[in-house]
Amino acid sequence: MGYDEELADRIRELLATDGDVTEKAMFGGLAFLVGGKMAVSVSGNGGILVRVDPDESDRFVESTPAEFMVMRGRQMDGWLRVQPVDIRTRRELSKWVTLGVTFARSLPPKRTGR
């Protein structure tokens, strides 16, 4: 199953004024990277994956509709899955995109090879 192109377009619209965004096919979906660091991804399984501070993962799962991302049977702290029903409006989607972008921007610059 491919990712939701309409959802990808909605995220592109939210990030249109940010000149530091790139897109990359990853995990069967389409990732949006900020400064080379993944912020949010349109999932091939529906909905989005959002990168957050791993120390905040539990709080988000307890207080929002987000769930932990699970990869190969393992819970991935710092990665949340948000279902399509919870990102129907621009406001709902914008909240998650902003969260992912803010965290990606807080990370140290990527080190380049020697």
C-alpha positions as CSV (number, residue, x, y, z in Angstrom):
1,M,0.0,0.0,0.0
2,G,1.3,3.4,-0.9
3,Y,1.1,6.5,1.3
4,D,-1.7,9.0,1.1
5,E,-0.8,11.6,-1.5
6,E,-3.5,14.0,-0.4
7,L,-2.1,13.9,3.2
8,A,1.4,14.5,1.8
9,D,0.1,17.6,-0.1
10,R,-1.5,18.9,3.1
11,I,1.8,18.6,5.0
12,R,3.6,20.3,2.0
13,E,1.2,23.2,2.3
14,L,1.9,23.5,6.0
15,L,5.7,23.5,5.4
16,A,5.6,25.6,2.2
17,T,7.4,28.6,3.7
18,D,10.1,26.6,5.3
19,G,13.1,26.5,3.0
20,D,14.9,23.8,5.0
21,V,12.5,21.0,4.3
22,T,13.3,18.0,2.1
23,E,11.3,14.9,1.3
24,K,12.5,11.3,1.3
25,A,10.8,8.0,0.7
26,M,11.2,6.0,4.0
27,F,9.5,3.2,5.8
28,G,7.0,2.7,3.0
29,G,5.9,6.3,3.3
30,L,7.1,9.8,2.6
31,A,9.3,11.6,5.3
32,F,9.6,15.3,5.7
33,L,13.1,16.2,6.9
34,V,14.0,19.5,8.5
35,G,17.7,20.3,8.4
36,G,18.3,16.7,7.4
37,K,16.4,15.3,10.4
38,M,13.1,13.5,10.1
39,A,10.2,15.5,11.6
40,V,7.1,13.9,10.3
41,S,6.2,11.1,7.8
42,V,3.1,10.1,5.9
43,S,2.9,6.5,6.8
44,G,2.3,3.7,4.2
45,N,0.0,2.2,6.8
46,G,-2.2,5.3,7.0
47,G,-1.9,8.5,9.2
48,I,1.4,10.0,10.1
49,L,4.5,9.3,12.2
50,V,5.7,12.2,14.3
51,R,9.1,12.6,15.9
52,V,9.1,13.9,19.4
53,D,11.4,14.1,22.4
54,P,11.7,10.5,23.7
55,D,11.3,11.7,27.2
56,E,7.9,13.1,26.3
57,S,6.6,10.1,24.4
58,D,4.6,8.6,27.4
59,R,3.0,12.0,28.1
60,F,1.8,12.3,24.5
61,V,0.4,8.8,24.4
62,E,-1.4,9.3,27.7
63,S,-2.9,12.8,26.9
64,T,-3.6,12.6,23.1
65,P,-4.9,10.1,20.6
66,A,-1.3,9.3,19.5
67,E,0.1,5.8,19.9
68,F,3.7,4.6,20.1
69,M,5.2,3.6,16.8
70,V,6.0,-0.1,16.8
71,M,8.7,-1.4,14.5
72,R,9.4,-5.1,14.3
73,G,7.5,-5.7,17.5
74,R,9.4,-3.0,19.4
75,Q,8.0,0.2,20.8
76,M,9.9,3.2,19.5
77,D,10.2,6.0,22.1
78,G,10.4,9.3,20.4
79,W,8.1,8.2,17.5
80,L,4.4,8.5,17.6
81,R,1.7,7.2,15.2
82,V,-1.4,9.4,14.7
83,Q,-4.3,7.9,12.9
84,P,-6.1,9.6,9.9
85,V,-9.2,10.2,12.0
86,D,-7.2,12.4,14.3
87,I,-5.7,14.6,11.6
88,R,-8.8,15.4,9.5
89,T,-8.6,19.2,10.0
90,R,-5.8,21.6,9.2
91,R,-5.6,22.5,12.9
92,E,-5.3,18.9,14.0
93,L,-2.6,18.1,11.4
94,S,-0.8,21.4,12.0
95,K,-0.4,20.6,15.7
96,W,1.4,17.4,15.0
97,V,3.5,18.8,12.1
98,T,4.6,21.7,14.3
99,L,5.5,19.3,17.1
100,G,7.7,17.2,14.8
101,V,9.4,20.2,13.2
102,T,10.1,21.8,16.5
103,F,11.7,18.7,17.8
104,A,13.8,18.1,14.7
105,R,15.0,21.7,14.9
106,S,16.1,21.2,18.5
107,L,18.5,18.4,17.5
108,P,22.2,19.1,17.0
109,P,23.4,19.5,13.5
110,K,24.2,16.3,11.7
111,R,27.9,15.4,11.6
112,T,29.4,15.1,8.2
113,G,31.8,12.3,7.3
114,R,35.5,12.8,7.6
